[in-house]
Amino acid sequence: MDVGANDVYLERQPERLVLEGYRRWSAGFETGSITPWEMAWDLYNEALGHQDAGLAVASLSQYVRTLKRCAACPLRCYPYDSHHLCVEECLTMGLIAGLQHDTDTAKFCLQHITCPQRCEEVEQAAADFAETLKNLGQVMLPVPSHVLTDIVKKGSGGIAH
């Protein structure tokens, strides 16, 4: 999906940390290279400082590792620094924002990105990541549930996972 007018949203620090952290950590798993992980570290270190970056990257790592193990289907993401979002990235953004704001969007995102047997595992890792970021002053904007519903329908041809 083209972001266009929503570019400002992706430039907000909390959203950028979640999206680019997810992309870079995922790329490290996919390529077997530590370079994307170092890029994620640099992003977090620049934004949060060394000590806080360590806490946030540890939570990010646990979340992405758990999500990859428990996903309902192979996860996709755009290359880092892209101005596009795929369905899985939208669900990740909605999940973390939903957990930070205690909204029903978190449950919706979990149902569409994880297999039913592993929802609790992913929810715990995501909640730890969301809470870590929130404690560091990195609070995302809420993502309306109707927006996520529309993205899932359009992104899957109307078929949910």
N, C-alpha and C positions, 0 to 999 in steps of 0.2 A: 504494500500500500504506500502510495506517495504521501509524504507528510505535508509538504507545502506550507500552508499558513500555520501549521502547528510546530514549525521549526523552533519557535521560542520555547515551547514546552520541553523539547529535548535538550535545550541549552541550559535549563535549570539544573543546578548542581545535583540535587538528589536524584532526579530522573536520569541524568547523565551517568552518575555513579552506578545506578542499577542496570541501565541498558548496556553501557559500555563494559561494565564489569562482567555482566552475563556473557556478552559477545566475546570478550577477550579470554575469559576463563574457559568458555566452551571451545574456542579456537585452540587453546592449549591442549585440551583433551583430544580434539579431532586430529591435530597435526603431530602431536607428540613432542612439540617444541616448547621450550620454556619461554621463548620470546614473547608470546601473547600474555603469559602470566606476569612477566616482568613489566609489560606495558600496563597491565591492570594495576600492578603494585605502584607504578609511577603515577598513574591517574589518581589513585587513592591517597598516596603520599603527598602529592601536590595539593590536593583538596583538603586533606584532614590532618596532615602532619604525621610524623613517623609512628608515634605510639598509637594514635587512633586508627591510622591506616592498618596497622597490624591486626587490631581487633576486627575491623570491618572486612578485611580481606580473608581472615580466617572464617568469618560467617558466610561470606560470599562463596568461598571454596566449598564449604560444607553444603550449602544450598544447591549449588550447581552439580556437585557430585551426587547428591541424593536425588535431585530431579532427573539427571541422566539415567540413573539406575531404576527409577520408578515411573518414568514417563509412559504414557499410554501408546505413544508411537515415537519413531525417531524425531528428535528435536531439530528444528531448523533455526538458523539465525542469519541475518545479513552480516557481511564483513564489518569489522569495527569502523567507526566514524561514518557509516552510511546514514543517509537521511531518509531511509525507508524502514518500515517495521513489518515483520511477518506476524502471523497469528500467534505463534509461540512467544514471541517477544511482547506482544500486546498482553497476553495472558500473564506473563511474568511481571510486567509492569503493574497490571491490575491486581495481581496477587499480593505483591509487596505493599502497594498503596492501600489495598483493602485491609490488610493486616495492621497497618499503621493507624488506620482510621476506624477499625472495628466495623467494617461494612460487610454486607452479604456478597459483595463482589469477590471476596477471597474464596468463599465456598464455590461460587460459580467457576472461578478460574481453576481451582483444584479439580473440580469434576471434569474439566475439559482438557487438562494437561497431564493428569496422572491416571494410572489404572486404579480402580476402586479399592483394591486390596492395599495400596500403598499411600493413600491420601494422608493418613495420619503422619507418616514418616516425612513426607514432603511438607506438610503443614508445619510440623515442628521445626524443620530446618529453615523454612521460609520465615516463620515467626521469629526465630532467633536472628536472622539477617535483618528483618524489618525492624525489630526492636533495637538491635545494635545501631542501625542507621538513625533511628529516631532519637536514641540516647545521645548521639553525636550531633544532633541538631539538623539532620538530613531528612526532612519530612516531605514526602512526595505529595503532589496534589491528588485528590481522590479521582478515580476513573469511574464515570457513571456506568452502572450495570447495563443499561440499554445500549451503550456504545459497544461494550464487549460482546453482547449478544449479537449485535449486527455484524461485528468483525468476524466472529466465529461462523455465523451463517454464510457470509460472503466468502470467507476463506476456505470453507470446507464444502462449498456447493450445497450448503444446507444440511450436511451430515455432520453431526457432532461425534467426537471420539467416544 
